Structure formats: C-alpha cells, structure tokens
Amino acid sequence: MLFVILTVFGLHAQAQTLIQGTVLQSNGQPLTGATLRVANRTLQSDPQGKFQLTLEPGRYTFRLSHVGFQSQQQAIVIQTVSPQTLLFTLAESVENLDEISIREGADRSLKPLPSVQGTYLLSGRKSETIQMSQMDGNVAEKTVRQIFAKIPGAFAYDMDGSGNQVNVATRGLDPHRGWEYNIRTNGVLTNSDLYGYPASHFSVPMEAVERIELVRGNASLQYGAQFGGLLNYVLKGPDSSRRFSYETMNTAGAFGLQSTFHRVSGKLGKFTYNAYFHRRTSDGYRKNSRSVAEGEFVSLGYAFRSNLTLKAELGRSYYQYQIPGPLTDAQFAQNPRQSTRSRNYFSPDIYLPSLRLDWQISPRTTFQATASAVLGWRNSVTFEGFANQLDTINRATGQYKNRQVDRDKFKSYTLEARLLHRYQIGSVSSILTGGIQLINNDLHRRQLGKGTTGTDYDLTLVGDYGRDIHYKTKNVAFFAENLFQLTPRLSLTPGVRVEWGETRLSGRLAYSEAAALPPRLDHRFPLLSLNGQYNLGKDLDLYAGWSQAYRPAIFKDIIPNSILERANPNTKDAHGFNSELGIRGTRLQSRLTFDVTLFQLMYRNRLGSQVITEGSQSFVYKTNIGDSRTRGVEAYAEFAFVQRSRSRVSVFTATSYMDGQYIAGQVSDGVENRSIRGNAVESVPKWISRNGLQASYHGLSTTLQFSYVDKSFADPLNTVTPTANGARGVVPAYGLWDWYASYRLGRGFTLRGGVSNLTNRSYFTKRPTMYPGPGVWSSDGRSWQLSVGLKI
C-alpha cells in the first residue's frame, strides 16, 4: 500500500519544478535564518527552517551557511518533478554558542517538540515542552498543578510530602510515581525496574531543570512500551561561554520550608563540566510529616571533534519522609492537619550513573549510545493499618507494637543504541530511526520484616523477613520508525517495537509455599504504530496516530501478601493502545496558540483482585479483572491581549474531559465478585481545568491561576458513601487559587515568590489502596514561598 502511495505521488510530481527544502541543526531542530545560495540567488530559511524556490531541471550546487555552524556545499540534480523536497543538516562549529536567556516580554505559550529531535521522531504526536525559566510557580516543592499548569489532563496525587516526588499522569492513568510513563533525566531511564516496580524514585530538584518534555503514549515505541509515553527532565547544561559559572537558588516558606540549590559549570578546552548540590527540609503541612531531601549531580563531557562527544554523568536522589498516616473522613473534616502515625518513615536513596556517546557520522546520519543504571534502595519502617487503627503504647509492656521493615534493592542496567538516517526515495524525503535496548534487572525485595518498637527511623530487625525474593529480568527490544515526507505538507510514520525477555523469581514466603511463586514470566510481544501529520497552512498542523502499548504484570500483581492471598499463575500482561486526532498551531498574528486533541486509550487485562473459594476457605485472588476504555478531549489555548517586546498579557486554559469506563470485568467486594461493567475507572476525574492570567513587564512577571478537579471514585466498585476507615468512597471535587510572581534583573538576579491555595481550601486527591496506606491523605493548605537566586 505504501509503495502505491509513493508511486502515485511520484507520478503526480512529474509536472512541475517547485523546490521545497528544510534546514536542520544536528540535533534535529529547525535552523532559522540559514543562508542558501544557488543559481545566483540568495534566500534564507524561515522560523521552521524551511525555504522554497523554483528551478529549471538541471544540476545545481547548493551552498548553505549560518553563523555558528559549518558551511555546506552539495551538488543536486533537479528533475522535472513537483514538488521536489530537499533536506540539509548543518553541524555546529567547534565554538559553542552562549546560553540563551529569556528576555522581557518573552512568549510563554506552550510549544510542541520538533518533528525530529536528536535520534527521535516526534512528527504526528501530541507533545509539549515546559520551559522552567518561563514559569512563576512553586519550584522548590514541585507543585504539579503549577509546573504542569498548561498540560491539559495532567492529574496529580498531592500526598507524598513537600516536594519529594512528582506523582502525575494523563489520560486517566495511575499517577503513582508516574509509573505509567517512561521517565528519563537527560534522556537516561530512571524507572526503578520496568518489569518489577516501574515507579521512578529518582527525583530531580526543579531548580536544576531547564525544561520538561512530555510526549503522550503514541511515542512509546521509541522509548518503551508504556501506556503513558515519555516524561523527560532535561537539566540545565554547562555554560560553554566561560571557564567557570555559578548559580544559586535559596527558598524559604511556610511549614518550615528551607531549600538551597547550588550549581557550577563551565568549559575548559574540549572539556565541559556541570555539577549541582541541593538540600531541602520541611516540617510539612501535617503533624509528623517532616521531610529531608538531598540531591547531587555531576556531568563531564569531552568533544573529540565537533561531531563526536562523550559524556559521563552521575546523579543521586535521596529523601527521608516521616509519613503522618491516613485519616478517616471524620478526622479530615475535624482537622486535616492531624496525624494518625508518628513512627512511620519512607526513604529511597537512588544513584543514576550513565555514559553517553553522540556521533554525527554525516549530515544525514546520527548515532547515539547510552549505558546507564538505576542503583539504590527503597526503605520503609511503618506501623500499618487503617486510619481508625491506633498506634499506641501497650500498657502491659510499656512499649509500642513492633513496626514492619521493608527494604528493596534496585540493580537495573540498561544499554541503548540508536541510529537516525535521512535519505531520499525518489522525490520523497525519508527519515529512519531504529535501535536496540538491552535491560538486565535484579529487584531484591525483603518485606514484612519484624522491626523495633522504637519511634525513630530504624531499619533494625528483631525477626526475619516474611518475604525475601529476587525478581530478575533480562530483556532485549528492537525498535524502528520511518518518517515518509510524502508531500511538503503530509508525512506518515509507521513504527514497530519487538521485545523478548523473561523474569525469573526465586526466594521464599514465610506464610506460603514456594509453589505460590510463579518461577518464570515471559515477555514476548510485537507492538505497532502509525502516525501522520498534515500542514494545513502556516503554523497550523493536523496530527493523528495509533500506537499499541504494554504493561507487564509486576511484582505487586503476582506476589501474595499473606496466607489468605493467592496469585493466578496464568496472569496475563496488560496491553492496549492509544489513538489520537488533534490540531495545533498559532493564529491572529501569533496571539492565539492552541492544541486540541481527541483521544482514546484502551487498557485490556487490567490487574486487580477477586475472591475464590476452596472448600470452606475463601481467598483473595490476584488476577486480571477486566478491560477499560478512556475517551476524552485535551484542550490547551492561550491568547495574548498584549504582545510587545517588553510586555505581554495573556490568558490560558488547559482543560480536559475524560470518560473512563470499565467495558468488562469483575472484582471482589470482600465477600463475592461483582461485575464492574459500565463503572467509572477509579481516580479518573471527568473534568480537570486549569485557567490563568499571566502578565509580564520588563523583568517582572506574574501568574494568577485557578485549578478545578472533578470528583472521582476510589475503587472500581464506585463506592459513594465513605467507609468508616476512609479507605473507600468518593474523592470530592475541589477548586484552588494560586498566585505567583517573579522578577529578573539581567541574567544575574532572580526573586520569586507567591501563595499556593490562596483560600486555604481543605482537599485531598486520592484514597490509596497501597503506599502510603488506605484512607484520606490531606493535601497542603495555604502556604507561601519566597526564593532568591543569583548567577555569576
């Protein structure tokens, strides 16, 4: 079929001699203002890197140049075709350009990622870029509704301490540690174990981030098999214009917040370096919710040539969070700041080493190889139980009950090699990207250990672990996508990903026979995708796509938690697809920016629990519970009333409607299995809307934002009336006002601050079924933050 399409376009093109071309940088981004000289004519590329001219058939020499880039000269035969598409890539000169600073009145609207970036193809996908320097929100505590303010459908769990983690998802997926995403930092995978525990415990300080890249599930094949897609934190790079530079950002705020961030960077000959240190402490909004967090990072780069670089990086993320415990609805109504636990602690300590080679083999071919690892621990010491189960001193012994100690050790190794090549098929420009990903993981889970009766963070055991298991995975994946630029306006990108792997389990369960552990899980599946993009005119694109996705049955889905639980040995991995149709662009002299998408996410073989009975004994049975489908609209729009070089005033909305329903399935209500067909998917609010007014003048900018999140259900049974322990029931709708402002004096001084939750609204976002415990978890009330930054 594709051959027929190409042939038709080729025959149609025989009539004219229109030349349309694109000039790219070596990283795949469009190059604006490149000078083209051919046949005694001179022209420049537009902001999209494009140019257009008409030539008679014949042989011509195209000469391209741009300040800061290596000039290029290429002989091309022009045939009698219409249109003929050309593609040029200019490599940077040895001397790098100075970093870019955001100037007064800068456009702060949301932008998609380029169609080609590095070795990745993003044409035809819904993508967004959050520029951190253009945001006024609470960076120190990673307030998701402010950082992701312009991302429609971004749903967050606000329950995990003051800035410890980012719990975010889109399209009705589970936000827990973002584990439905392929999460990366500087392109390096940070998910702790994709096949055992896919949450990302590596948490970067937002002061270190230059931009956040978000690509929905239709790009998953190039990164992984995740339903959510890609979430990549791109850190600030070294200042290559000087030998040494230093920046600092220091924050103080409500509830004992103190945060300090320091970064040094520079360039010494062919070497570049970049390093930061971060520390944050907070007493927390609730009693017994103190946090201590630290982060370190160092990056060393060496340019063998202008087109060949090697970079070594090492990051660390650590925090210790005192968990205040869940509440019942009655306790939340009485005082949302109270605590039901004083002896519970959670602490991940993660190291992220990586080594990356970037090689621009030729103007048309780019190679990248990355070796990385996720190494570290996830530790907790807790007294578990529902909110109405008190943790008190036993009068007979004069001591508390023994706490539970859980320790996970991560050893996850990944090797990725990728190649992108630009080529021609007749008059059709094409770009092929492909590669291989090797993964070797060992998740060692030691849980249900009998800990001390103390009150501090103490992982000491006074008894053995009730569960001691190794979860070892070896996996290899091949992926390829090809962009066919069928016409200057239309491109199609088919893709494929194939994975082979296996997970082997070994160890013991003190409360069950070894036979309860499935000894091996296989991962063998092909995934397909097709994306397309059509340019409707200047700065207006129509995009559409369909991509399959996959989620393996992970540790929690198949390992019994007690003697009263069983696991289905034939549990199937979840699978499904994302599909989307959208339009984006700018209008009204670039005053209006918009991106509106219709989507559908099909999620089959969801994992959960049912009830089985053997004789007179009933068991909780971990197995596949059914299929769900989420349909909806994601709409972002921003209009600038004032748009001048020194000032800008705009309003924006990022609004989503999501209809998540179970189309088949049944789950346990504690006694029997009940059908959930037609029920709403848990933790999927129908409406999420964030709306803001932004104004900037010279170096001053401010944002007033209102966020609304609709009600949602906490369980697949759609329980309405809250249970006495707070574990089930509706999560009520809530609306929040935030105000933030920042002032930048030149490139050296920054002052920012504001108030979150201006009206001191009491609200919560989820009733968890697992960590950090079943019940109501209060989100923060009104708080203030003030930051002072300096760069020299």
C-alpha positions in Angstrom: 0.0 0.0 0.0 2.8 2.4 0.9 4.5 1.6 -2.4 1.4 2.5 -4.3 1.1 5.8 -2.4 4.7 6.7 -3.1 4.2 5.8 -6.8 1.1 8.0 -7.1 2.9 10.9 -5.6 5.9 10.4 -7.8 3.9 10.3 -11.0 1.9 13.4 -9.9 5.1 15.2 -9.3 6.4 15.0 -12.9 4.6 18.2 -13.9 6.5 21.0 -12.1 9.8 22.2 -10.8 9.0 23.6 -7.4 11.8 23.1 -4.8 10.9 23.0 -1.1 13.5 22.3 1.5 14.3 22.3 5.2 17.5 23.2 7.0 18.1 21.4 10.4 20.6 21.6 13.2 22.5 18.4 14.0 20.1 17.8 16.9 17.1 17.8 14.5 15.7 21.2 15.4 14.8 23.7 12.6 17.6 26.2 11.8 16.2 29.7 11.3 18.0 32.2 9.1 20.3 29.8 7.3 21.5 31.4 4.0 21.1 29.4 0.8 22.9 30.4 -2.4 22.1 28.7 -5.7 21.9 29.7 -9.3 22.9 33.4 -8.5 20.0 33.6 -6.0 20.2 34.1 -2.2 17.4 33.3 0.3 17.0 32.4 4.0 15.2 29.7 5.9 12.1 30.7 7.8 11.5 30.0 11.6 10.6 26.4 10.7 13.9 26.0 8.8 12.0 25.9 5.5 12.7 27.6 2.1 11.1 27.5 -1.3 12.1 28.4 -4.8 11.6 27.4 -8.4 14.4 26.0 -10.7 14.6 24.6 -14.2 15.7 20.9 -14.4 19.4 20.5 -14.3 22.5 20.2 -12.0 23.0 22.8 -9.3 25.3 23.5 -6.4 23.5 24.4 -3.2 25.7 26.4 -0.7 24.4 26.8 2.9 25.8 28.8 5.7 24.9 30.2 9.1 26.8 31.9 11.9 28.0 29.3 14.4 27.5 26.4 12.0 29.8 24.7 9.5 29.0 25.7 5.9 27.9 23.0 3.5 28.1 22.7 -0.3 26.2 20.0 -2.1 25.6 19.2 -5.8 22.0 18.2 -6.6 20.2 17.2 -9.8 16.8 18.8 -10.2 14.4 16.7 -12.1 11.1 17.7 -13.7 9.1 17.0 -10.5 6.7 18.9 -8.4 7.4 19.4 -5.6 11.0 18.2 -5.1 11.9 18.1 -1.4 15.4 18.7 -0.1 16.8 18.3 3.4 20.0 19.8 4.7 21.7 19.5 8.2 24.3 21.9 9.4 26.7 20.8 12.2 27.7 23.3 14.9 31.1 24.9 14.7 33.7 23.9 17.3 33.0 27.0 19.4 29.6 26.6 21.1 27.2 29.5 21.3 26.5 31.2 24.6 23.4 30.1 26.5 20.1 31.7 25.8 18.3 33.8 28.4 14.6 34.5 28.4 14.1 38.2 27.7 11.5 40.7 28.8 8.0 40.1 27.3 9.0 36.6 26.0 6.3 34.3 24.6 5.4 32.0 27.4 2.9 29.8 25.5 3.2 26.1 25.3 5.2 24.7 22.4 5.4 21.2 20.9 8.7 19.4 20.4 10.2 19.5 16.9 9.3 16.7 14.4 12.9 15.4 14.7 14.9 15.8 17.8 18.3 14.1 18.0 17.6 10.4 17.2 13.9 10.6 17.9 11.0 11.1 15.5 8.1 13.1 17.0 6.1 14.1 14.0 2.4 13.3 14.3 2.4 13.0 18.1 1.0 15.2 20.8 4.0 16.6 22.6 4.6 19.6 25.0 7.6 21.4 26.3 7.6 23.2 29.7 10.3 25.8 29.9 11.0 26.2 33.6 12.5 29.7 33.2 9.2 30.9 31.9 7.2 29.6 34.9 6.2 31.5 38.1 5.2 28.5 40.2 6.4 26.8 43.3 9.6 25.1 42.1 11.1 24.2 45.4 8.2 21.9 46.3 7.4 20.7 42.8 3.8 21.7 42.9 2.4 19.8 39.9 -0.7 22.0 39.2 1.7 25.0 38.7 4.6 23.3 36.9 2.2 21.3 34.6 -0.3 24.2 34.5 -0.6 24.3 30.7 -0.7 20.5 30.2 -4.4 19.5 29.8 -5.3 16.4 31.6 -2.3 16.3 33.9 -3.6 14.7 37.2 -1.5 14.7 40.3 -1.6 12.9 43.7 -0.7 15.6 46.3 0.0 13.3 49.2 3.7 12.5 49.2 5.4 15.1 51.3 6.7 18.6 50.4 8.3 18.2 47.0 9.6 14.6 47.5 8.1 13.1 44.3 6.1 14.1 41.2 3.0 11.9 41.0 1.5 12.8 37.7 -0.4 11.1 34.8 -2.5 11.9 31.8 -5.5 10.2 30.1 -6.8 8.5 33.2 -3.7 6.5 34.0 -2.3 5.9 37.6 -0.2 8.9 38.7 1.7 6.9 41.4 5.3 7.9 41.0 4.5 8.4 37.2 4.9 4.6 36.7 2.8 4.5 33.6 5.5 6.7 31.9 8.9 6.0 30.6 10.6 8.5 32.9 14.0 9.9 32.0 16.5 12.5 33.1 18.7 13.9 30.3 17.3 11.0 28.2 18.5 8.4 30.8 15.9 5.9 32.0 15.1 6.4 35.7 12.2 3.9 36.3 13.4 1.7 39.1 12.5 -1.6 37.4 10.2 -1.6 34.3 9.3 -5.3 34.9 9.2 -5.4 38.7 8.4 -2.0 40.1 8.2 0.7 37.3 7.9 3.7 39.6 10.6 6.3 39.4 12.1 7.0 42.8 14.8 9.3 41.3 13.6 12.8 41.9 15.4 15.8 40.5 15.2 19.3 42.0 13.2 21.5 39.7 15.8 24.3 40.2 18.2 22.1 38.1 15.7 21.5 35.3 15.8 23.6 32.1 12.7 22.1 30.5 10.3 19.2 30.8 9.4 17.2 27.7 6.1 15.3 27.7 5.1 13.0 24.8 1.8 11.1 25.1 1.5 7.4 24.6 1.8 7.5 20.8 5.6 7.9 21.0 6.0 4.9 23.4 7.6 2.6 20.8 10.8 4.6 20.6 11.2 4.8 24.4 9.5 1.7 25.7 6.1 0.0 25.8 4.4 2.3 28.4 0.8 3.5 28.0 1.7 7.0 29.3 4.5 7.8 26.9 7.6 9.8 27.7 8.3 12.2 30.6 11.9 13.6 30.3 13.5 16.1 32.6 16.2 18.0 30.7 18.7 19.5 33.1 20.5 22.8 32.6 23.6 22.3 30.6 27.1 23.7 31.2 27.8 27.4 30.4 30.1 26.9 27.5 30.8 30.6 27.1 33.1 30.7 30.2 35.5 28.7 32.2 33.5 29.0 35.4 30.0 30.0 36.3 28.0 29.7 39.5 24.3 29.9 40.3 22.3 29.5 43.4 18.6 29.5 44.4 17.5 29.7 48.0 13.9 29.3 49.2 12.1 29.8 52.5 8.4 29.1 53.0 5.5 28.0 55.2 5.6 24.9 57.4 9.4 25.2 57.9 10.4 25.0 54.3 14.1 25.7 53.6 15.7 24.8 50.3 19.1 25.6 48.9 20.5 24.8 45.4 24.0 25.5 44.0 25.4 24.8 40.6 28.7 25.3 38.9 29.6 24.7 35.3 31.9 25.8 32.5 34.2 24.8 29.6 37.9 24.1 29.6 39.2 23.5 26.1 37.4 20.4 24.9 36.1 19.6 28.4 32.7 20.7 29.8 31.6 20.2 33.4 28.4 20.7 35.2 27.5 19.9 38.9 24.9 20.7 41.4 24.1 20.2 45.1 20.5 20.5 46.6 19.1 20.2 50.0 15.5 20.8 51.2 13.9 20.4 54.6 10.3 20.9 55.6 8.2 20.3 58.7 5.3 19.5 56.4 1.7 20.7 56.4 0.5 17.9 58.7 1.8 16.9 62.1 4.5 14.2 61.9 5.3 14.9 58.2 8.8 16.2 58.2 11.0 15.8 55.1 14.7 15.9 54.4 15.8 15.7 50.8 19.2 15.9 49.1 20.4 15.7 45.5 23.8 15.7 43.8 24.8 15.6 40.2 28.0 15.8 38.2 28.4 15.7 34.4 31.7 15.7 32.5 31.8 16.0 28.7 34.6 15.7 26.2 34.4 16.8 22.5 36.8 14.6 20.5 35.6 16.6 17.4 32.7 18.9 16.7 30.7 15.9 15.7 31.8 13.4 18.3 31.2 13.8 22.1 31.4 11.6 25.1 29.5 12.5 28.3 29.7 10.8 31.8 27.0 11.7 34.4 26.2 10.6 37.9 23.2 11.7 39.8 21.9 10.9 43.3 18.4 11.4 44.8 17.7 10.9 48.5 14.9 11.8 50.8 13.5 10.7 54.2 9.8 11.4 54.7 8.0 10.9 58.0 4.6 9.5 57.0 1.8 11.1 59.0 -0.7 8.3 58.3 -4.1 8.1 56.7 -7.3 9.8 58.1 -10.9 8.9 58.2 -13.4 11.3 56.6 -14.5 12.4 60.1 -10.9 13.1 61.1 -10.3 15.0 57.9 -13.4 17.2 58.5 -12.3 17.8 62.1 -8.7 18.8 61.3 -6.9 17.9 58.0 -3.5 18.7 59.6 -3.7 16.0 62.3 -1.7 12.8 62.2 -2.5 9.1 63.0 1.1 7.9 62.9 4.3 9.2 64.4 6.6 6.2 63.8 6.3 5.7 60.1 9.1 6.6 57.6 9.9 6.2 53.9 13.3 6.7 52.3 14.6 6.0 48.8 18.3 6.5 48.0 18.9 6.2 44.3 22.1 6.6 42.2 21.9 7.2 38.4 25.2 6.7 36.5 25.4 7.0 32.8 27.8 7.1 29.9 26.6 8.6 26.5 28.3 8.8 23.1 26.9 11.2 20.5 28.3 10.9 16.9 27.2 12.9 14.0 28.5 10.5 11.4 27.4 12.7 8.5 25.0 15.5 7.9 22.4 12.8 7.3 23.3 10.2 9.9 23.3 10.4 13.7 24.3 7.7 16.2 23.8 7.7 19.9 24.6 5.0 22.5 23.8 5.2 26.3 24.8 2.9 29.1 23.1 3.6 32.4 22.0 2.1 35.6 19.5 2.7 38.5 21.1 1.6 41.7 19.9 2.1 45.2 17.4 1.3 47.9 13.7 1.9 48.8 13.4 1.6 52.5 10.5 2.0 54.9 9.6 1.3 58.5 5.9 1.5 59.4 3.1 0.5 61.6 0.5 -0.3 59.1 -3.3 -0.4 59.4 -6.4 1.6 58.6 -6.8 5.2 59.9 -9.0 4.1 62.8 -6.5 1.6 64.0 -4.5 3.4 66.7 -0.7 3.1 67.1 -0.5 3.4 70.9 1.7 2.1 73.8 0.7 -1.2 75.3 0.0 -0.7 79.0 1.1 -4.2 79.8 4.6 -3.9 78.1 5.0 -0.1 78.2 6.1 -0.3 74.6 4.6 0.3 71.1 4.0 -2.6 68.8 6.8 -3.8 66.5 6.9 -2.0 63.2 7.2 -3.5 59.8 10.5 -3.1 57.9 10.6 -3.3 54.1 13.8 -3.0 52.0 14.0 -3.0 48.2 17.4 -3.1 46.5 17.5 -2.0 42.8 20.1 -3.1 40.3 18.8 -2.1 36.9 21.2 -1.9 33.9 20.2 -0.5 30.5 22.1 -0.2 27.2 20.5 1.7 24.4 22.0 2.2 20.9 20.1 4.4 18.4 20.7 5.5 14.8 18.9 8.1 12.7 19.4 8.4 9.0 18.0 10.8 6.4 17.6 9.6 2.9 15.6 10.0 -0.3 13.2 7.7 -2.1 12.8 9.5 -5.5 11.3 12.8 -4.6 10.2 11.6 -1.1 12.4 12.6 1.8 12.6 10.0 4.5 14.0 9.6 8.0 14.6 6.3 9.6 15.3 5.8 13.2 16.0 2.4 14.9 17.9 0.7 17.6 18.2 -1.8 20.3 17.6 -1.7 24.1 19.1 -4.3 26.5 17.9 -4.4 30.1 19.2 -6.5 33.0 17.4 -6.0 36.3 17.6 -7.6 39.8 15.0 -6.4 42.2 15.6 -7.8 45.6 12.5 -7.3 47.8 12.8 -8.0 51.5 9.5 -7.2 53.2 7.3 -7.9 56.2 10.3 -7.8 58.5 9.7 -7.5 62.2 11.2 -4.2 63.3 11.8 -2.5 66.6 9.2 -0.9 68.9 11.0 2.4 68.6 9.9 5.8 67.2 12.8 6.9 65.0 13.9 5.9 61.5 15.4 2.5 62.4 15.7 -0.4 59.9 16.9 -2.9 62.6 15.3 -6.3 62.6 14.3 -8.3 65.6 12.9 -11.1 63.5 13.3 -12.4 59.9 11.6 -11.0 56.8 8.3 -12.6 55.9 9.1 -12.2 52.2 12.6 -12.4 50.7 12.5 -12.6 46.9 14.7 -11.8 43.9 12.9 -10.6 40.8 15.4 -10.9 37.9 14.7 -9.8 34.4 16.6 -9.9 31.1 15.1 -8.2 28.1 16.0 -7.2 24.6 14.0 -4.8 22.4 14.3 -3.8 18.8 12.5 -0.7 17.5 12.3 1.2 14.2 10.2 4.0 12.8 10.4 5.7 9.4 9.1 9.1 8.5 8.0 9.4 4.9 7.6 13.1 3.8 5.1 12.2 1.1 4.5 15.9 0.2 5.8 19.1 1.7 2.6 19.1 3.8 1.9 15.4 4.5 4.1 12.9 6.4 3.4 9.4 7.6 5.4 7.5 10.2 4.9 3.7 10.7 6.7 2.1 13.6 7.4 -1.3 15.3 8.8 -2.5 18.6 9.6 -6.1 19.4 10.6 -7.3 22.9 11.9 -10.7 24.1 12.6 -11.3 27.7 11.9 -13.2 30.8 11.6 -12.6 34.5 12.7 -15.3 37.0 11.6 -15.4 40.6 13.4 -17.0 43.5 13.2 -16.8 47.2 10.7 -17.5 50.0 7.4 -16.5 51.5 7.2 -17.3 55.2 3.4 -17.5 55.0 3.0 -19.6 51.9 4.6 -22.5 49.9 7.2 -21.9 47.3 4.7 -23.0 44.7 2.9 -19.8 45.2 5.6 -18.0 43.3 5.4 -18.3 39.5 9.0 -19.3 38.7 9.1 -17.5 35.3 7.3 -14.8 33.4 7.9 -14.3 29.6 7.8 -11.0 27.8 7.4 -11.6 24.1 5.3 -9.2 22.1 5.3 -7.0 19.0 3.9 -3.5 19.1 2.9 -1.4 16.0 2.2 2.2 15.5 1.2 4.6 12.7 1.3 8.4 13.0 0.7 11.1 10.5 0.9 14.9 10.2 -0.6 17.3 7.7 0.3 21.0 7.5 -2.9 23.0 6.9 -1.1 26.2 6.4 1.4 28.5 8.1 1.7 27.4 11.8 -1.2 25.1 11.6 -0.9 21.3 11.8 -3.3 18.4 11.9 -1.9 15.2 13.6 -3.2 11.8 14.2 -1.9 8.4 15.4 -2.4 5.0 16.8 0.1 3.1 18.9 -0.1 -0.2 20.8 1.1 -0.3 24.5 2.0 -3.0 27.0 2.4 -3.2 30.8 3.9 -6.4 32.3 2.4 -8.0 35.4 4.7 -6.5 38.0 5.7 -7.7 41.5 2.7 -6.4 43.4 0.3 -8.1 40.8 1.5 -11.7 41.3 3.1 -12.0 44.8 0.6 -12.9 47.6 0.8 -10.5 50.5 -0.5 -13.0 53.1 -1.6 -16.6 53.7 -5.1 -15.5 52.6 -4.0 -14.4 49.2 -3.3 -16.4 46.0 -1.9 -15.4 42.7 -3.2 -16.6 39.3 -0.2 -18.5 37.7 -1.7 -17.7 34.3 -2.0 -13.9 34.9 -1.7 -12.1 31.6 0.2 -8.9 30.9 -1.9 -5.8 30.3 -2.0 -4.4 26.8 -3.9 -2.0 24.6 -3.4 1.1 22.6 -3.5 4.9 22.4 -5.2 6.7 19.5 -5.5 10.4 19.0 -6.5 13.1 16.5 -5.5 16.7 17.1 -5.0 20.2 15.6 -2.4 22.7 16.9 -0.9 26.0 15.8 -1.0 29.8 16.1 -3.3 32.3 14.7 -4.2 36.1 14.9 -0.6 37.2 14.3 0.7 34.6 16.8 -1.5 36.0 19.6 -3.5 32.8 19.8 -1.8 29.4 20.5 -3.8 26.2 20.8 -3.6 22.4 20.8 -6.8 20.4 20.9 -6.8 16.6 20.9 -9.4 13.8 20.8 -8.1 10.6 22.3 -9.0 7.1 23.2 -7.0 4.8 25.5 -7.9 1.1 25.6 -6.5 -0.9 28.6 -7.0 -4.6 28.5 -6.3 -7.2 31.1 -6.2 -4.7 34.0 -4.7 -6.2 37.2 -6.6 -6.5 40.5 -8.1 -8.8 43.0 -11.1 -11.2 43.0 -12.4 -13.8 45.5 -12.1 -17.5 45.1 -13.4 -20.3 47.4 -11.8 -23.6 48.0 -14.0 -25.8 50.2 -14.9 -23.6 53.2 -12.0 -21.2 52.8 -12.1 -18.1 50.7 -9.0 -16.4 49.3 -8.1 -13.1 47.7 -7.1 -13.9 44.2 -4.7 -11.7 42.3 -5.5 -11.9 38.6 -6.8 -9.9 35.6 -10.0 -8.2 36.4 -11.2 -6.7 33.1 -10.9 -4.1 30.4 -11.3 -0.3 30.5 -11.6 2.4 27.9 -11.0 6.1 28.4 -12.1 8.6 25.9 -11.8 12.4 26.0 -10.7 15.8 24.9 -7.4 17.6 25.8 -7.6 21.3 25.0 -5.0 24.0 25.5 -5.4 27.6 24.4 -3.6 30.8 25.2 -4.5 34.3 23.9 -2.2 37.3 24.3 -4.1 40.6 24.7 -0.8 42.5 24.8 2.3 41.2 23.0 5.2 43.6 22.7 8.9 43.4 23.1 8.8 44.5 26.7 5.4 43.4 27.9 2.8 40.6 27.5 -0.6 40.0 29.0 -2.3 36.6 28.3 -5.0 34.3 29.5 -4.8 30.5 29.1 -6.8 27.4 29.7 -5.7 23.7 29.9 -8.9 21.7 30.2 -9.6 18.0 29.7 -12.7 15.9 29.7 -12.1 12.2 30.4 -14.7 9.4 30.3 -13.1 6.3 31.8 -15.2 3.2 32.0 -14.8 -0.5 32.5 -16.2 -2.3 29.5 -15.8 -5.7 31.1 -14.7 -7.2 34.4 -15.4 -8.2 37.9 -13.7 -7.5 41.3 -14.2 -8.6 44.9 -16.3 -6.6 47.3 -14.7 -8.5 50.2 -17.3 -11.3 50.1 -18.1 -12.0 46.5 -17.1 -11.0 43.0 -19.3 -8.2 41.4 -19.5 -7.0 37.9 -17.9 -3.6 37.2 -19.0 -3.3 33.6 -20.1 0.3 33.0 -18.5 1.6 36.2 -16.1 4.5 36.1 -12.4 3.8 36.3 -11.0 4.8 39.7 -9.1 8.1 40.1 -10.3 9.5 36.7 -11.9 12.9 37.2 -14.2 13.7 34.3 -13.1 17.4 34.3 -9.7 18.9 35.0 -9.3 22.5 34.2 -6.5 25.0 35.0 -7.0 28.6 33.9 -4.7 31.5 34.4 -3.9 35.2 33.8 -0.3 36.0 33.1 1.4 39.4 32.7 5.0 40.4 32.2 6.6 43.8 32.0 10.4 44.2 31.7 11.8 41.7 34.1 8.6 41.3 36.2 6.1 38.5 35.5 3.1 37.2 37.5 0.5 34.4 37.2 -2.9 34.1 38.8 -4.3 30.6 38.4 -7.5 28.7 39.2 -7.4 24.9 39.1 -10.5 22.7 39.2 -10.5 18.9 39.6 -13.8 17.0 39.4 -14.8 14.3 41.8 -13.6 10.7 41.2 -14.1 7.2 42.7 -11.5 5.5 44.8 -12.3 1.9 43.7 -13.7 0.0 40.7 -17.0 -0.7 42.6 -17.6 3.1 42.6 -18.3 3.2 46.3 -20.1 6.5 47.0 -20.6 6.7 50.8 -17.2 6.7 52.6 -16.4 3.7 54.7 -15.7 4.2 58.4 -11.9 3.8 57.9 -11.7 6.2 54.9 -10.4 3.6 52.5 -13.3 3.8 50.1 -15.7 6.5 48.9 -15.9 9.4 46.6 -12.9 11.8 46.3 -14.7 15.2 46.3 -14.2 17.8 43.6 -12.1 20.8 44.6 -11.0 24.2 43.2 -7.8 26.1 44.1 -6.4 29.6 43.6 -2.7 30.2 43.3 -0.7 33.4 42.8 2.9 33.6 41.9 5.3 36.3 40.7 9.0 36.6 39.7 11.4 39.4 39.0 14.6 39.0 36.9 17.3 41.7 36.9 19.5 41.0 33.9 20.8 37.4 33.9 22.2 37.5 37.4 19.4 38.1 39.9 16.1 36.4 40.4 13.4 37.0 43.0 10.3 34.8 43.0 7.5 34.1 45.4 3.8 33.6 45.9 1.0 31.9 47.7 -0.4 28.5 47.0 -4.0 27.6 47.8 -5.0 31.2 48.5 -8.3 30.4 50.1 -6.9 27.7 52.3 -9.1 25.0 50.8 -9.1 21.6 52.6 -8.9 18.9 49.9 -7.4 15.5 49.1 -6.7 13.8 45.8 -6.8 10.1 46.4 -7.7 7.3 48.8 -4.7 4.9 48.2 -5.0 1.2 48.4 -1.3 0.7 48.9 1.5 3.1 49.8 1.3 5.2 51.9 -1.8 3.5 53.4 -5.5 3.2 52.9 -7.6 6.3 53.8 -7.7 10.0 53.3 -4.5 11.9 52.7 -4.7 15.6 53.2 -3.1 17.9 50.6 -1.5 21.1 51.6 -3.5 24.2 52.7 -2.5 27.8 52.2 1.3 28.2 52.1 3.8 30.8 50.9 7.2 30.6 49.4 10.0 33.1 48.6 13.1 32.4 46.6 16.2 34.4 45.8 18.5 33.4 43.0 21.9 34.7 41.9 24.1 33.8 38.9 27.6 34.9 38.3 
